[in-house]
Amino acid sequence: MKPEIVHASESQRALLERLNRIAPTDAEILISGPSGVGKELYAAYVHEAGPRRDKPFVAVNCANLSEDMLENEIFGHARGAFTGAQSSAHGIAATADGGTLFLDEIGDMSQNTQAKILRVLQEHEFERLGGTHTLRTDVRLIAATNRDLATMVQNSRFREDLYYRLSVFPIPLPPLRQRKDDLPMLSQALLEDLNRKHGTKVTELSAEVLSRFQTYDWPGNVRELRNVLERAVILAGEGIIQVAHLPVGFAGAPAPSGGIPAENGELRVQVGQTIEQTERALIELTLEHTKNNKTRAAEILGISQKTLFNKLKEYGAQGAG
């Protein structure tokens, strides 16, 4: 099923039109953009809009693994390739055969591994780690990066031949601050998704919250927007997201009831704060810790679930005032 890319801006409409023209081909694609813009979502969109949609879409983040672990993830290994390799294992190059291989943050890949990826593209061949047999695979490659690969090529930090092979169809994704026309629709779609995840019944953003969203630069892009909304959905539970549900200091958002900022799981209590403000901040921090598991939160706080629900209802009424 093709993922929905929510948009209202003209730039996103033009981008999707281009992706729809490219998708039916087998051309490699290089998606670029800052972290958090949702590069994997666009890669999945291309896969589902293309002729390989009935075959696997397999993704790996090259920045999260060492060179040996990344090669093992992509190409697999033969029995005895390293200590503990008691049997052979397929890598995602084999798993994705006939489908799409998405390599996120390819700029973090070593040049040795880059050479092996180029061979997969040119000859459809690879060997497992420690293996002696050549294997074949037919994959469409979509790569993504938040780095300037052209500059890396000039500095001999990225293979020129692989760069030109990948950049036949470059797809630059703009940061969220450059597509703020999408914020209302995007926020609403995220709210619906988060309601399904947490069993909440949040309906919309208040006008004040949406105004603050529009003036904020979103350095973490869509990922940051989702995180901010997830916290707000958990705290609100139902109804309308108010400024009081936003993180402390977010575009001037106040601490809850003038409450106390929490950092790294610790609550900072200051002279002058009321017991009620401290209690509310502690409950909110505990809910974040338990990922909105109210049963577990009540156990940690040493109160009944009924008491917890009553206090959350009380806080919601205060935030709406």
Buried (B, 14 or more C-beta within 10 A) or exposed (E): EEBEBBBBBEBBEEBBEEBEEBBEBEBBBBBBBBBBBBBBBBBBBBBBBBEBBEBBBBBBBBBEBEBEEBBBBBBBBBEEBEEEBEEBBEBBBBBBBEBBBBBBBBBBBBEEBBEBBBBBBEEBEBBBBBBEEEBEBEBBBBBBBBBEBBEBBEEEEBBEEBBEBBBEBEBEBBBBEEBBBBBBBBBBBBBEBBBEEBEBEBEBBBEEBBEBBEEBEBEBBBBBBBEBBBBBBBBBBEBBBBBBBBBBEBBEBEBBBEBBBBEEEEBEEEEEBEEBBBBBBBBBBBBBBBEBBBEBBBBBBEBEEEEBEEBBEEBBEBBEE
